[in-house]
Amino acid sequence: MTEQIVGQEQGRDRFIASGDSVVTLVLTADNHLGYATGSQHPRKREERLQRLRAAFQSATDFAITQGVDFFIQAGDLFDSTTPDEYERSFVAERLAQLKQAGIKTVALGGVHDTPTESSLLRKTKGQGSASLAPAPQMSYARLGALQYLSPVPEEDEALQPLMFEIRGLRIGICGRGVLAGQEGDPLERLSVEDEIEGADIALLVLHAPIEGLTAGSSLLDTRAQVSRNSIMKQSWFDCILAGYHHSYSRMRVGQSELVVAGATQHIDFSTPDHAPGFVFLGLAADGIRWCNHIAVDAMPLQRLMIQAKDLWPVTAAVVPSPSPTEFILERLRPLCAPDTMIQLKLEGEITPSRYHQLNLNQIRHYGEEHCFALAIDDSSLTLLPEQEFVATEAGERFSPRDELIALADEWIAATDDEQEKKAWRLTREELLLALDEARRRAMA
């Protein structure tokens, strides 16, 4: 990483020496501070928390060392709307260091750390009425440590830009995001206050799924998506700085440069081939001068995919073969290391009786002892009735999520009462969030 940073410094010095006005910034997103799984050993859980903090601190230390103008956090700074005091204090210290260095910090609420009506229902069920708590970043905003961008404005409200002046350049920054359970394209009906027209550099900080990009993010349910067409049609922003997706990317869409920060640590197995990190940018009135992804230290990921048909080979009737559980363990052993996260993915058609022959608890226990984390993903297994197993066509895949959606939609359609429809929709979203969160924790 040293050579990369030296090259960046030389590039930055070249532009500044030439008299160009260049605004510099560090872009980070999806830090998920406080993320941990309750099923892990406390020592491993604490190690993961420390790695998440260290990755975020790498971004803030780099910003201070480079003397950037802006530190921009594009959503999901925290993994929940109620981070514990240790995580809050850790962020407060980093923000204080940025402020002392004269760096302006802007943060956007994400899917995980923005309170919603559904999250309120989860926390207050059976506890009487309650109101939404503010996003955790708001406490820093009140102290002047950062400027907070709400991901979702009031209905029909135009985005209000934050305006700055840096070395004669006027910078306008707006924010837009999505919430858990939200539907539609958040940029489709986008409007911005006229003040943005006076900016030399207009930036949109975005936290939302983008058409064509691998999700690589939280499994919290959202059916919202930013289409390429809506990006191409917008006329305000020279550059879109995005979170939500966990892998770094940069592309041009219409008149806008789109830069996706990527996550600062692996928290799932959606982007095994992408290094976590943050982005160092130089911006001028005529566009991006440099855009460098800075990798941070991260645990290696390994993926093992096993087909159900390989667990019960036809030759087993003639030549003895290992049990299905031992077959899996034999494939796992070469991948295991104390600092490695492994995903075991099972695919194919299987009967319930054969599924129960798999000793998944033994496999999990082996993973706990021999690697940092083992996630077993059996969502691609198709459970077949015993009598249909020999059929060439598989039966319908069992999906509790799809059945829940279908049943809830049936109840919604059956009532003409708008209040009852609203209650059913909230209940549906609450149950889907619970299902997705359980799956997310199981896959971590």
C-alpha positions in Angstrom: 0.0 0.0 0.0 3.0 2.3 0.5 3.8 2.6 -3.2 0.2 3.3 -4.0 0.0 6.1 -1.5 3.3 7.6 -2.7 1.9 7.7 -6.3 -1.3 9.3 -5.1 0.7 12.0 -3.2 2.7 12.8 -6.3 -0.4 13.0 -8.4 -2.0 15.3 -5.9 1.1 17.5 -5.7 1.3 17.7 -9.5 -2.3 19.1 -9.8 -1.8 21.6 -6.9 1.6 22.7 -8.3 0.0 23.4 -11.7 -2.3 25.9 -10.0 -5.5 23.8 -10.4 -8.1 24.1 -7.7 -8.6 20.5 -6.5 -10.9 19.4 -3.7 -9.8 16.2 -1.9 -11.9 13.8 0.0 -12.0 10.4 1.6 -15.1 8.4 0.8 -16.1 5.5 3.1 -19.3 3.5 3.6 -20.7 0.3 5.0 -18.4 0.3 8.0 -21.1 -1.6 10.1 -19.5 -0.8 13.4 -20.9 -3.0 16.1 -21.7 -5.9 13.8 -21.3 -9.3 15.6 -23.0 -12.6 15.7 -24.2 -13.9 19.0 -23.4 -17.5 18.0 -19.6 -16.8 17.9 -17.2 -17.3 20.7 -16.8 -14.0 22.7 -13.1 -13.8 21.8 -13.9 -14.1 18.0 -16.8 -11.7 18.3 -14.6 -9.1 20.0 -11.9 -9.6 17.3 -14.4 -8.9 14.6 -15.5 -5.8 16.4 -11.9 -4.6 16.7 -11.3 -5.3 13.0 -14.3 -3.2 12.0 -13.0 -0.3 14.2 -9.5 -0.6 12.9 -10.7 -0.4 9.3 -12.7 2.7 9.9 -9.8 4.2 11.8 -7.6 3.4 8.7 -9.9 5.7 6.7 -9.8 8.6 9.2 -6.1 8.3 9.8 -5.5 8.4 6.0 -7.7 11.5 5.7 -5.8 13.3 8.4 -2.4 12.2 7.0 -3.4 13.4 3.5 -4.9 16.6 4.8 -8.1 16.2 2.8 -10.9 18.7 2.6 -13.8 16.3 3.2 -14.4 13.0 5.0 -17.7 11.6 3.5 -19.4 8.6 5.1 -22.1 7.2 2.7 -24.3 5.2 5.0 -24.3 2.2 7.4 -21.6 3.7 9.7 -23.2 1.5 12.4 -24.8 -1.9 12.0 -27.8 -0.9 14.1 -29.9 2.1 15.1 -28.8 1.6 18.7 -25.0 1.1 18.8 -23.5 0.5 22.2 -21.6 3.2 24.1 -18.2 1.8 23.2 -18.9 2.1 19.4 -20.4 5.6 19.9 -17.3 6.8 21.9 -14.9 5.3 19.4 -16.6 7.2 16.5 -16.7 10.4 18.6 -12.9 10.2 19.1 -12.3 9.7 15.4 -14.6 12.6 14.5 -12.8 14.8 17.0 -9.5 14.1 15.4 -10.9 14.9 11.9 -12.4 18.2 13.2 -9.1 19.1 14.9 -7.3 18.5 11.5 -9.8 21.0 9.9 -11.5 18.3 7.8 -15.2 18.7 7.1 -17.2 15.5 7.8 -20.5 14.7 6.1 -22.5 11.5 6.9 -25.5 9.9 5.3 -27.9 7.6 7.1 -28.0 4.0 5.9 -30.4 1.1 5.8 -29.0 -0.3 9.1 -28.5 2.8 11.2 -31.6 4.8 10.2 -34.6 4.3 12.6 -37.8 3.3 10.8 -41.4 2.5 11.9 -40.6 -1.2 11.5 -37.5 -1.0 13.8 -39.6 0.9 16.3 -42.3 -1.9 16.3 -39.5 -4.5 16.9 -38.1 -2.7 19.9 -41.4 -1.6 21.6 -43.7 -4.6 21.0 -45.7 -5.0 24.2 -44.1 -1.9 25.8 -46.8 0.7 25.0 -46.5 3.6 22.7 -43.1 5.1 21.7 -41.7 7.5 19.2 -38.8 7.1 16.8 -35.4 7.8 18.3 -33.0 10.0 16.2 -30.3 8.4 14.1 -27.2 7.7 16.2 -25.2 10.2 14.0 -27.4 13.0 15.1 -25.7 13.2 18.5 -22.4 14.1 16.7 -24.2 16.6 14.4 -25.6 18.4 17.5 -22.0 18.8 18.8 -20.8 20.1 15.4 -18.6 17.0 14.8 -20.3 16.2 11.4 -23.1 17.4 9.2 -25.8 14.8 8.8 -27.8 14.0 5.7 -31.1 12.3 6.2 -31.5 9.5 3.6 -35.2 10.1 3.0 -36.6 13.7 2.9 -40.1 14.6 3.8 -42.6 13.7 1.1 -42.3 15.9 -2.0 -39.5 17.9 -0.3 -36.6 19.0 -2.5 -33.1 18.0 -1.4 -31.4 20.9 0.4 -27.6 21.0 -0.4 -24.9 21.6 2.1 -22.8 24.4 0.6 -19.1 24.9 1.1 -16.3 27.0 -0.4 -12.9 25.5 -0.8 -10.1 27.5 -2.4 -12.5 29.5 -4.5 -14.6 26.5 -5.5 -18.3 26.2 -4.4 -19.1 22.7 -3.3 -22.7 21.5 -3.0 -23.5 18.1 -1.3 -26.9 16.4 -1.1 -27.9 13.0 0.3 -30.4 10.4 -0.7 -31.0 6.8 0.5 -33.5 4.1 1.2 -35.0 2.6 4.3 -35.7 -1.0 5.1 -38.9 -2.1 3.4 -38.9 0.8 1.0 -40.0 0.3 -2.6 -39.4 2.1 -5.9 -36.6 4.2 -7.4 -35.5 6.9 -4.9 -34.1 9.1 -7.7 -37.2 8.8 -10.0 -38.9 12.0 -8.7 -35.8 13.6 -7.4 -35.8 17.4 -7.0 -33.1 19.7 -5.6 -33.2 23.2 -4.3 -32.0 25.9 -6.8 -29.0 26.6 -4.6 -27.2 23.6 -6.1 -27.0 25.4 -9.5 -24.5 27.8 -8.0 -22.0 24.9 -7.2 -18.8 24.4 -9.2 -18.8 20.8 -7.9 -22.2 19.2 -7.1 -22.1 15.9 -5.3 -24.8 13.4 -4.4 -24.1 11.0 -1.5 -26.2 7.9 -2.1 -27.0 4.8 -0.1 -29.2 2.5 -2.2 -29.2 -0.6 -4.5 -28.1 0.4 -8.0 -29.3 -1.4 -11.1 -26.7 -3.8 -12.5 -24.4 -3.9 -9.4 -24.0 -7.0 -7.2 -25.9 -6.3 -4.0 -23.1 -7.3 -1.6 -24.8 -5.7 1.3 -27.2 -6.1 4.1 -30.0 -8.6 3.8 -32.4 -6.2 5.4 -35.3 -6.2 3.0 -35.6 -3.4 0.5 -37.3 -3.5 -2.9 -36.0 -0.1 -3.8 -33.5 0.3 -6.6 -31.9 3.2 -8.4 -32.2 2.6 -12.2 -29.4 3.6 -14.6 -32.1 5.6 -16.5 -32.9 7.7 -13.5 -29.1 8.5 -13.0 -28.8 9.4 -16.7 -31.9 11.7 -16.5 -30.8 13.7 -13.4 -29.1 17.0 -14.3 -27.7 18.3 -11.0 -24.8 16.1 -9.9 -21.4 15.8 -11.5 -20.4 12.9 -9.2 -22.4 10.4 -7.2 -20.6 8.9 -4.2 -22.4 5.7 -3.2 -22.6 3.2 -0.4 -24.8 0.1 0.1 -22.9 -2.2 -2.3 -19.9 -3.8 -0.6 -17.5 -3.8 -3.5 -15.6 -0.8 -4.9 -16.5 0.3 -8.4 -16.3 3.4 -10.6 -18.1 4.1 -13.9 -19.7 6.8 -15.9 -23.5 6.9 -16.2 -24.8 9.7 -18.4 -23.2 12.9 -17.3 -22.3 11.6 -13.8 -19.3 9.8 -12.4 -20.5 7.0 -10.1 -18.1 6.0 -7.4 -19.1 3.1 -5.0 -16.9 3.1 -1.9 -17.3 -0.6 -1.0 -17.3 -1.9 2.6 -14.3 -1.5 4.9 -14.5 -5.1 6.1 -16.2 -8.4 4.9 -19.3 -9.0 6.9 -20.8 -11.5 4.5 -19.7 -13.7 1.5 -21.3 -11.6 -1.3 -18.0 -10.1 -2.5 -15.2 -12.6 -1.9 -13.1 -11.4 -4.8 -13.1 -7.7 -3.7 -10.8 -6.2 -1.2 -12.4 -4.0 1.5 -11.3 -0.5 1.8 -12.1 3.2 1.2 -11.6 5.7 -1.7 -9.3 8.8 -2.0 -10.6 11.3 -4.5 -9.4 14.5 -6.1 -12.2 16.6 -7.7 -12.0 19.7 -9.8 -14.6 21.8 -11.6 -14.1 19.7 -14.7 -14.4 16.3 -13.1 -12.4 13.7 -11.1 -8.7 14.1 -11.2 -7.9 11.0 -9.4 -9.8 8.1 -7.7 -7.9 5.5 -5.8 -9.2 2.6 -3.8 -7.2 2.0 -0.7 -7.4 -1.5 0.6 -7.4 -2.3 4.3 -6.3 -5.3 6.2 -9.1 -7.9 6.1 -9.7 -11.6 6.8 -9.5 -13.9 3.8 -12.7 -15.4 2.5 -13.1 -18.9 1.2 -16.2 -20.4 -0.5 -16.9 -24.2 -0.8 -19.7 -25.3 -3.0 -21.0 -28.9 -2.8 -23.7 -30.5 -4.9 -26.1 -32.7 -3.2 -25.6 -35.4 -5.8 -21.9 -35.7 -4.9 -22.8 -36.6 -1.3 -24.6 -39.8 -2.3 -22.7 -40.9 -5.5 -24.1 -43.8 -7.5 -20.8 -45.7 -7.2 -21.3 -45.9 -3.4 -23.3 -49.0 -4.0 -20.2 -50.8 -5.3 -17.3 -48.9 -3.8 -17.7 -47.7 -0.1 -17.5 -43.9 0.2 -17.4 -41.6 3.2 -20.6 -40.5 4.9 -22.0 -37.2 3.6 -20.8 -35.4 6.7 -17.3 -36.8 6.4 -17.2 -36.0 2.7 -17.9 -32.3 3.5 -15.3 -32.3 6.3 -12.7 -33.7 4.0 -13.3 -30.8 1.6 -13.3 -28.2 4.4 -10.0 -29.2 6.0 -7.6 -27.8 3.4 -9.4 -24.4 3.6 -9.4 -23.9 7.3 -7.1 -21.4 9.0 -7.6 -19.5 12.3 -8.1 -16.1 10.5 -10.2 -17.4 7.6 -14.0 -17.0 7.1 -15.5 -19.8 5.1 -18.9 -20.2 3.5 -20.2 -23.7 2.8 -22.9 -23.6 0.1 -25.0 -26.7 -0.5 -26.9 -26.9 -3.8 -29.1 -29.4 -5.6 -32.1 -31.6 -4.9 -32.4 -33.6 -1.7 -35.1 -35.5 0.2 -35.9 -34.7 3.8 -34.5 -38.0 5.0 -31.2 -37.4 3.3 -31.1 -33.9 4.5 -31.4 -35.2 8.1 -28.5 -37.5 7.5 -26.2 -34.4 7.3 -24.8 -33.7 10.7 -24.6 -29.9 10.2 -24.0 -29.4 13.9 -20.8 -31.5 13.7 -19.7 -29.4 10.6 -20.4 -26.1 12.5 -18.5 -27.4 15.5 -15.5 -28.3 13.3 -15.6 -24.8 11.7 -15.7 -23.1 15.1 -12.6 -25.0 16.1 -10.5 -24.7 12.9 -11.4 -21.4 11.3 -12.5 -17.9 12.3 -16.1 -18.3 11.1 -18.0 -20.9 9.1 -21.4 -20.0 7.5 -23.6 -22.8 6.1 -25.9 -21.7 3.3 -28.4 -24.3 2.3 -30.9 -21.9 0.7 -30.1 -23.4 -2.7 -31.2 -26.9 -1.6 -34.5 -28.1 -3.1 -36.4 -30.3 -0.7 -38.3 -33.0 -2.7 -41.0 -35.3 -1.4 -39.5 -38.8 -1.0 -41.7 -40.3 -3.7 -40.7 -37.6 -6.3 -37.0 -37.8 -5.8 -36.5 -40.1 -8.8 -38.5 -37.8 -11.0 -36.6 -35.9 -13.6 -38.5 -32.7 -12.8 -38.0 -31.2 -9.3 -41.0 -30.2 -7.3 -41.4 -26.6 -6.0 -38.7 -25.3 -3.8 -39.8 -24.8 -0.2 -39.5 -21.1 0.6 -41.0 -19.8 3.8 -40.3 -16.2 2.6 -42.3 -16.6 -0.6 -45.2 -18.3 1.1 -45.3 -15.5 3.8 -45.4 -12.8 1.1 -48.1 -14.6 -0.9 -50.3 -15.2 2.2 -49.9 -11.6 3.4 -50.7 -10.2 0.0 -53.8 -12.4 -0.1 -55.0 -10.9 3.2 -54.2 -7.4 2.1 -56.2 -7.9 -1.1 -59.2 -9.4 0.8 -59.9 -6.2 2.9 -61.3 -2.9 1.8 -60.3 -1.1 5.0 -57.3 1.1 4.4 -56.2 1.0 8.1 -56.3 -2.8 8.1 -54.3 -2.9 4.8 -51.7 -0.7 6.4 -51.5 -2.9 9.5 -51.1 -6.0 7.3 -48.3 -4.3 5.3 -46.5 -3.3 8.4 -46.8 -6.9 9.8 -45.5 -8.3 6.5 -42.5 -6.0 6.5 -41.8 -6.8 10.2 -41.8 -10.6 9.5 -39.7 -10.2 6.4 -37.1 -8.2 8.2 -37.0 -10.8 11.0 -36.5 -13.6 8.4 -33.8 -11.7 6.5 -32.0 -10.7 9.7 -32.0 -14.3 10.9 -30.6 -15.5 7.6 -28.0 -12.7 7.7 -26.8 -13.7 11.1 -26.7 -17.4 10.2 -24.6 -16.6 7.1 -22.1 -14.4 9.0 
